[in-house]
């Protein structure tokens, strides 16, 4: 999977990849570094940080780094499985 720079600080490499579903059916991708995900005042980002803190990929049990979608269809994945899922 391609590496990105954090969308919040624009300096650090992104460690987390969030895909936010939109009402219109589209999605917004956010790439966030370790520092910013812990410090974000954004309620959604804080919730995701908590999910990923000790989370594992639901497909292979590797450490989770990506959250895709919203409940009840939310997927928590590692980079490799996300790449397989999204091609």
C-alpha positions as CSV (number, residue, x, y, z in Angstrom):
1,X,0.0,0.0,0.0
2,X,1.3,3.4,-0.9
3,X,2.7,5.5,2.0
4,X,1.1,8.9,2.8
5,X,1.9,11.9,4.9
6,X,-0.4,12.8,7.8
7,X,-3.4,14.9,6.7
8,X,-3.4,16.7,10.1
9,X,0.2,17.8,10.7
10,X,1.4,17.4,7.0
11,X,4.9,16.3,8.3
12,X,4.9,12.7,9.7
13,X,4.3,9.6,7.8
14,X,0.7,8.4,8.2
15,X,0.3,5.2,10.2
16,X,-3.5,5.0,10.1
17,X,-5.8,5.1,7.1
18,X,-9.4,5.9,7.7
19,X,-12.2,5.7,5.1
20,X,-15.2,7.8,6.1
21,X,-18.4,6.9,4.3
22,X,-20.5,9.8,3.1
23,X,-24.3,10.0,2.9
24,X,-24.0,10.5,-0.9
25,X,-22.5,7.0,-1.1
26,X,-18.9,8.2,-1.7
27,X,-16.1,8.2,0.8
28,X,-13.3,10.4,2.2
29,X,-9.9,9.0,2.9
30,X,-7.9,10.3,5.9
31,X,-4.3,9.5,6.6
32,X,-3.2,10.1,10.2
33,X,0.2,9.7,12.0
34,X,0.7,8.1,15.5
35,X,1.0,11.5,17.2
36,X,-2.0,13.2,15.6
37,X,-4.4,10.3,16.1
38,X,-3.6,10.4,19.9
39,X,-4.0,14.2,20.1
40,X,-6.9,14.8,17.8
41,X,-9.9,16.7,19.4
42,X,-12.1,15.1,16.7
43,X,-14.5,12.7,18.4
44,X,-14.5,10.3,15.4
45,X,-10.7,10.2,15.3
46,X,-10.5,9.6,19.0
47,X,-13.0,6.7,18.7
48,X,-10.9,5.2,15.8
49,X,-7.7,5.6,17.9
50,X,-9.3,3.6,20.7
51,X,-10.5,0.9,18.2
52,X,-7.0,0.6,16.8
53,X,-5.0,0.8,20.0
54,X,-5.2,-3.0,20.7
55,X,-7.2,-4.0,17.6
56,X,-6.4,-6.8,15.2
57,X,-7.3,-7.3,11.6
58,X,-10.6,-9.1,11.4
59,X,-9.3,-11.2,8.5
60,X,-5.8,-12.3,9.6
61,X,-5.3,-11.1,13.2
62,X,-2.3,-8.9,12.3
63,X,-2.2,-5.5,14.1
64,X,-5.0,-3.3,12.8
65,X,-4.0,-0.1,11.0
66,X,-7.1,0.7,8.9
67,X,-10.7,1.3,9.7
68,X,-13.1,1.2,6.7
69,X,-16.8,2.1,6.8
70,X,-19.3,2.7,9.6
71,X,-21.1,0.3,12.0
72,X,-22.5,-2.2,11.4
73,X,-20.4,-2.7,8.3
74,X,-17.1,-1.3,9.7
75,X,-14.0,-3.3,8.9
76,X,-10.9,-3.2,10.9
77,X,-7.9,-4.4,8.9
78,X,-4.1,-4.5,8.5
79,X,-2.5,-2.9,5.4
80,X,-2.2,-6.2,3.5
81,X,-5.8,-7.2,3.9
82,X,-7.0,-3.7,3.1
83,X,-5.0,-3.8,-0.1
84,X,-6.6,-7.2,-1.0
85,X,-10.1,-5.8,-0.1
86,X,-9.7,-2.6,-2.1
87,X,-7.3,-3.7,-4.8
